[in-house]
Amino acid sequence: MDELDVTDALITIDAIGCQHDVAAQVLEAGGDYVLQVKGNQLTLLQELEDSFPNISKGYTVNKEEGLEHGRIEHRQMKSVVLSPEMLDDSYTFKDWAGMFIGSRANVTTSAREKKLQRCPITSAL
């Protein structure tokens, strides 16, 4: 990361890079991050999943349908800007440098009714 100029850049990293120190390095270098939370961050993933049923307002929902790779995909993403209270009350969120938005994306495909869930976090507003 030290060799890259990420000033004002949005850095996207899959689950392998979803680490506290990676998030902090991106912010220290002047960029923002989008990190995919999966099984390698079980506590964070669980808290994100537990938070969404309890949020009744202040979130956005984006829905999209499309033909991708020969199958119909239905995508829905629910995102919330994490309030200072949510960050303070959280046992996990506060450990992530600059985290502002938590999301939950559900993707359902027509092929075998496969369902995927993704939970990205970002520092970008």
C-alpha positions in Angstrom: 0.0 0.0 0.0 2.9 2.3 0.7 3.9 2.3 -2.9 0.5 3.3 -4.3 -1.0 6.8 -4.5 -4.6 6.2 -3.3 -5.3 9.8 -2.5 -9.1 10.4 -3.1 -9.4 6.9 -4.5 -12.0 4.3 -3.6 -10.2 1.0 -3.0 -12.3 -2.2 -3.3 -11.0 -5.4 -1.8 -12.6 -8.8 -1.5 -12.9 -10.7 1.8 -9.3 -11.7 1.9 -8.4 -8.0 2.4 -11.2 -7.3 5.0 -8.8 -6.6 7.8 -8.6 -3.8 10.4 -5.0 -2.8 9.3 -6.0 -2.7 5.6 -8.9 -0.3 6.4 -6.6 1.9 8.5 -3.8 1.9 5.8 -6.2 3.0 3.1 -7.5 5.9 5.2 -4.0 7.0 6.3 -3.0 7.1 2.6 -5.9 9.5 1.9 -8.3 7.0 0.2 -11.6 5.3 1.1 -12.4 1.6 1.1 -15.1 -0.9 0.3 -14.4 -4.3 1.9 -16.5 -7.5 1.5 -17.3 -9.0 4.8 -17.6 -12.8 4.7 -16.7 -15.7 7.0 -13.2 -14.5 7.7 -14.8 -11.7 9.9 -17.5 -13.7 11.6 -18.2 -11.3 14.5 -18.5 -8.3 12.1 -20.7 -10.3 9.7 -23.0 -11.5 12.5 -23.4 -7.9 13.8 -24.2 -6.6 10.4 -26.7 -9.3 9.8 -28.2 -8.8 13.3 -28.5 -5.0 12.8 -30.6 -4.9 9.6 -33.8 -6.4 11.0 -33.7 -3.8 13.8 -33.4 -0.8 11.5 -36.8 0.6 10.7 -35.7 3.9 9.1 -32.7 5.7 7.7 -31.7 3.1 5.2 -31.8 2.9 1.5 -32.9 -0.1 -0.6 -31.8 -0.6 -4.2 -33.4 -3.3 -6.4 -32.3 -4.5 -9.8 -33.1 -7.3 -12.2 -31.1 -8.4 -15.1 -30.0 -11.2 -17.4 -26.5 -12.1 -16.4 -24.5 -15.1 -17.6 -27.6 -16.7 -19.2 -29.7 -16.5 -16.0 -32.0 -14.0 -14.5 -30.7 -12.3 -11.4 -32.7 -10.4 -8.8 -30.4 -8.1 -6.7 -31.4 -6.1 -3.6 -29.1 -4.1 -1.5 -30.0 -2.5 1.8 -27.6 0.1 3.1 -27.4 2.3 6.2 -25.2 5.1 7.3 -24.0 4.1 10.7 -24.9 6.8 13.3 -22.5 7.7 16.0 -24.8 5.9 18.5 -24.7 2.7 16.4 -20.9 2.9 16.3 -20.7 3.6 20.1 -23.2 0.8 21.0 -21.5 -1.7 18.7 -19.1 -4.3 20.0 -17.5 -4.6 16.5 -18.3 -1.5 14.4 -16.1 0.8 16.4 -13.0 -1.4 15.7 -13.2 -0.5 12.0 -11.4 2.7 11.1 -13.7 5.2 9.3 -16.6 2.8 8.7 -19.7 4.8 7.8 -21.9 2.5 5.8 -22.9 -1.1 6.3 -24.8 -3.0 3.6 -26.5 -6.3 3.0 -26.9 -7.5 -0.6 -29.1 -10.5 -1.5 -28.7 -12.0 -5.0 -31.1 -14.7 -6.2 -30.5 -16.3 -9.6 -33.0 -18.3 -11.7 -30.5 -21.1 -12.1 -31.3 -23.5 -9.2 -32.7 -20.7 -7.2 -29.2 -20.0 -5.8 -29.1 -17.3 -3.1 -26.0 -15.3 -2.2 -25.6 -12.8 0.6 -22.9 -10.2 0.7 -22.2 -7.6 3.3 -19.9 -4.9 2.2 -18.7 -2.1 4.4 -17.3 1.3 3.3 -15.7 4.4 4.6 -17.0 6.5 1.7 -20.1 8.6 2.1 
